[in-house]
């Protein structure tokens, strides 16, 4: 995996947040910020560790569940990614990022019908969003491929 090298500024921010989390282990927002900072520098293992810590404080937080799912996806662990994103959709069934990402995960698992089903739901609920536009493009491309085979 081609990880970008974190900048000095990235590392300083991470260290500051680690200190805040050490001093205040119940600070949900600081934990999320720390996890997001690790995610942003492609350190998905550390991001997952802190997302897990956040979920221990607030289990039914759809954005955190989706973020941890995407981190697992980026680590080539689609089964764990799918489990977390689907859990997020249990909490908030119409979550646009959740519907988009679950489609991506299913698509990458070779489960095209499930991907299209979720993207079509996204389009019907959130038709004017960037996620819906991207989903439309994926569906059009998939349909072109299916007609060529």
C-alpha positions in Angstrom: 0.0 0.0 0.0 1.3 3.4 -0.9 1.0 5.4 2.3 1.6 9.1 2.1 4.2 10.2 4.6 2.6 12.2 7.4 3.8 15.8 7.7 5.3 17.2 10.8 2.1 19.1 11.3 0.0 15.9 11.0 2.2 14.2 13.6 2.0 17.2 16.0 -1.8 17.2 15.8 -1.9 13.5 16.4 0.4 13.9 19.5 -1.8 16.7 20.8 -4.9 14.6 20.4 -3.3 11.6 22.0 -2.5 13.7 25.0 -6.1 15.0 25.2 -7.4 11.4 24.9 -5.0 10.2 27.6 -6.1 13.0 29.9 -9.8 12.6 29.1 -10.5 9.1 27.9 -14.2 9.8 27.8 -13.8 12.7 25.4 -15.8 11.2 22.4 -15.0 14.1 20.0 -11.3 14.1 20.7 -11.2 10.3 20.2 -13.0 10.7 16.8 -10.7 13.5 15.8 -7.7 11.3 16.7 -9.1 8.4 14.7 -9.8 10.7 11.8 -6.3 12.1 11.8 -4.8 8.6 11.7 -7.2 7.7 8.9 -6.1 10.8 7.0 -2.5 9.7 7.1 -3.5 6.2 6.0 -2.7 4.6 9.4 -5.9 2.5 9.4 -4.9 0.2 12.2 -4.5 3.1 14.6 -7.7 4.7 13.2 -9.6 1.5 13.8 -8.3 1.3 17.4 -9.6 4.8 18.2 -12.8 4.3 16.3 -13.3 1.2 18.5 -12.6 3.2 21.6 -15.3 5.7 20.5 -17.8 3.0 19.8 -17.2 1.7 23.4 -18.6 5.1 24.5 -21.3 5.4 21.9 -22.1 2.3 20.0 -24.9 3.5 17.8 -23.1 6.4 16.1 -23.6 5.8 12.3 -20.7 8.1 11.2 -18.2 6.3 13.4 -19.5 2.9 12.2 -19.1 4.0 8.6 -15.7 5.4 9.2 -14.4 2.2 10.8 -16.0 0.2 7.9 -14.2 2.4 5.3 -10.9 1.9 7.3 -11.4 -1.9 7.1 -12.3 -1.6 3.4 -9.0 0.3 2.8 -7.2 -2.5 4.5 -8.7 -5.0 2.1 -11.0 -6.5 4.7 -14.4 -6.3 3.0 -16.2 -8.6 5.4 -15.5 -6.4 8.4 -16.1 -3.3 6.3 -19.5 -4.6 5.3 -20.4 -5.6 8.9 -19.8 -2.1 10.2 -21.4 -0.2 7.4 -24.5 -2.5 7.6 -24.6 -1.9 11.3 -24.6 1.9 10.6 -27.5 1.4 8.2 -29.4 -0.5 11.0 -29.0 2.6 13.2 -29.8 5.1 10.4 -31.3 3.3 7.3 -31.3 6.3 5.0 -27.7 7.4 5.7 -26.5 8.6 2.3 -22.8 7.8 2.9 -23.7 4.5 4.3 -25.8 3.6 1.3 -23.1 4.7 -1.0 -20.3 2.9 0.8 -22.2 -0.4 1.2 -22.7 -0.3 -2.6 -19.0 0.2 -3.1 -18.2 -2.7 -0.8 -20.7 -5.1 -2.4 -19.4 -4.1 -5.9 -15.8 -4.9 -4.8 -17.0 -8.2 -3.4 -18.4 -9.0 -6.9 -22.0 -8.8 -5.6 -23.3 -6.4 -8.3 -27.0 -6.8 -7.7 -26.7 -5.8 -4.0 -24.5 -2.9 -5.0 -27.1 -1.6 -7.5 -29.9 -2.2 -5.0 -28.3 0.0 -2.4 -27.3 2.7 -5.0 -30.8 2.8 -6.3 -32.1 3.3 -2.8 -29.5 6.1 -2.3 -30.7 7.7 -5.6 -34.3 7.5 -4.6 -33.7 9.1 -1.2 -30.9 11.5 -1.9 -31.1 12.1 -5.7 -29.4 15.5 -5.8 -26.3 14.6 -3.8 -22.8 13.9 -5.1 -23.1 10.4 -3.7 -26.3 9.8 -5.8 -24.6 11.2 -8.9 -21.6 8.9 -8.4 -24.0 6.0 -7.8 -25.8 6.7 -11.1 -22.4 6.7 -12.9 -21.5 3.3 -11.4 -24.9 1.8 -12.3 -24.6 3.1 -15.9 -21.1 1.6 -16.2 -22.3 -1.7 -14.8 -25.2 -1.9 -17.1 -22.9 -1.2 -20.1 -20.6 -4.0 -19.0 -23.5 -6.4 -18.5 -24.9 -5.6 -22.0 -21.4 -6.2 -23.6 -21.1 -9.7 -22.1 
